[in-house]
Amino acid sequence: MPDRVGYRRMDVRHRASAWARWGCLLLPLVLGGCWSYVSKEAQQRLVAAKPPISVTVFPVQVVKGQTREHDAALAERLADFLRQEGVAVATVATTPVDLPVQWHSNQALMAKESALGFGSRVGNAGLTTQYGLLVEILCNPAETQVIGVHFHLAERGGLLAAGGLSNSHWEDFQAVKPTDRNGGYEVLTRMLRKGWTRP
């Protein structure tokens, strides 16, 4: 006969573990304040939310010079990662968000422009989940070098609740030395395991 007490104990441990992972993901959101385009109200709602949140993961936008590709397979990997971490019930969108990218020497400005564009698209997308998530991996035209990694998390109404970037100035990026989209994805998961890393 099943040990109902044992099941309850396992469930409590699982929920406690999910809460701990959620706290690790969100702590930098509370501490970081340099992303002026992130809505304070949306950020507060995200911090107060009980895990798992529901998220639509859009195909990863891989920027190769002036061209853009949308990688659904990487989005599936990211959705699996969020599920395994216990922080999100993640589904993958079938239609990508195609955001034009204007290259700047200031990567934070590039991230801001993409984030605002993404928030506007999400607000008009009619999502059934609480949030939409987009990752951008910026590469050289031949995809032999990764220049940066961005992520943008928006409420279904379009307000930005979180954002992050990594580049060669950051430890995780330096450790991976990404040369293509798969390396960029590894940088992203390192960022998320440490928290929603923010400069």
N, C-alpha and C positions, 0 to 999 in steps of 0.2 A: 504494500500500500504506500502511496507517495507520502513523503515527509512534508506535510504542509508547512510546518514551522521552518524546516530547512529551505523550502521554496521562498517563504517570506523573507528569511534572512538574506538569501541570494538576491532577491528583488531590492531589498534595502541597500545592500552593498552596491548593486548596479546603479541605483539612483544616486547614491552618495558619490560614486565614481564619476557619474555624468555631471553632477553639480560641481565637483572639483575641476573637471576639465573645462566646464563652462566658465568657472571663475578665472582659470588661467587664460582662456581666450579673451575675456572681457576686461581684465585688470588694466591692460595698457589703454583701453578705451577710456577708462575713468581718469587715468593719469595724463594721457596725452591731450593737448589742447591746441595744437598748431594747425589743425585742419579746419579752416574757417568755413568751408563749404559743407561740413557735416552739421546737420541740425542737432542742436542740444536736446531738443524735445525727443527727437527720434532716437538719439543715443541713449537718453535716459530710459526710454521704453525698452530698448534692446537690453540694457543692463538689468532692468527689472523683470524681464521675461523669464519664464520657467523653461528650462530645456526639456525636450528638444523644440526648437523653433522650426517652422516650415519654410523651406527655401526652394526657389526655382533657380537652378544653376544653368546659366546660359553657356552655349559653346564658347570655349576659350578663344579670345581674339589674339591671334599671333600676327604681330605687325612686322613685316619684312621690308624695311625701307619705306617705300611709298605704297606697297601692296599689303592687303589684309587677307588672312585666312581664318576660318572659324572651325575649331577642332572639337567635334562632339565627343570623340573618344577621351580626350583629356578631361572634358566636363564630366563624363561618366566616372572617371577615376576620382575626381574631386568629390562628386556626390557620394561615392563609396567611402571616401575618407571621412567626410562629415558624419555619415551614418555610423561608421565604426567608432568614431570618437564620442558618439552619443550626444552630440550637440544639435543635430538638425535632422529632420525628416526631409530629405533632399530628393527632388525630381529634376530631370534634365529637360530643358526646353528644346523643342524640335526646330524652332526658328531662331537664328542668331540675332544678336543686336550688332549691327554694323556701324561702328563709330569711326568717322574720319579722325585721323591723328595728325596734328600739326607738330612737327618736331621743334623742340626748343632746347637750348642749353640748360634750362632749368627744368629738371624732370618733375619737380613738385607741381609746376604750372601745367605740364602735360597731364599729370594725374588729375588735377583739378578740372581741366577742360573735359576729360573723358568722364569723370564722375558726374559732372553736371549734365552732360549729354545722356549718360546712362539713366540718371534719375528721371529726366524728362521722358525717356522712352518707357521706363518701367511704369511711370504714372499713367501712361496711355495704353498699357498692355493688357489691362484687365486680369492681372494675376489672381489666382485662387489661393496662393500661398501668402504667408506674411511678408516675405522678403524675396528680392531678386539679387543674385550674385553674379558679377562678371569679373573675370580675370583677364588681364592683358599681359602678354609677354612680348617685349620689344626686342627685335633682333636686327642685325645688319641684313642687307638684301639677300645674301647667300645663306642665311641662317647658319652661320658658323661662329657667331658670337651673340650672346644675350647682353643687352644693354640695361634692361631693367624689368621689373615685375611689379604690376599694380593689381590691387583688387578693390572692388567697389560693392558695397552692400547697401541696398535701398529698400525702404518700406514699399509695399505695393502701391501706396499713394504717390510715391516718387521722392519722398524726403530721404536724404542720405543719412544712414545710421552709423556707418563705419567706412574706413578707407585705409589703405596702407600701400607702401611701396618699398622696394629693395633694389639696390644697385651695388656697384663695386665698392662702395664705402662701408658696406655692412658685412658683418662677420659671416652670416650664413651664405651670402653670395660669394664671398671670398673662399669659403670652405668648399663649395660645390664647383666653382669656376664653370658656370653653365655655358655651353656652346650652342645649344639648340632648345627647342620647346620642352623636351623632356627634362633637361637640366633646369630650365626655368620653373617647371612644375615642382621639382625637388626643392628648389629655393622656397617656393610658396608653402609647401607642407612644413618645412622647417619653421617658417614664419608663424604658421598657424599653431604648431605644437608649442611654441614659446608664448604665443599670444597673438592678438591682432596687432602685429608689430607696426609701430608708427614712428617716424622720425621726430 
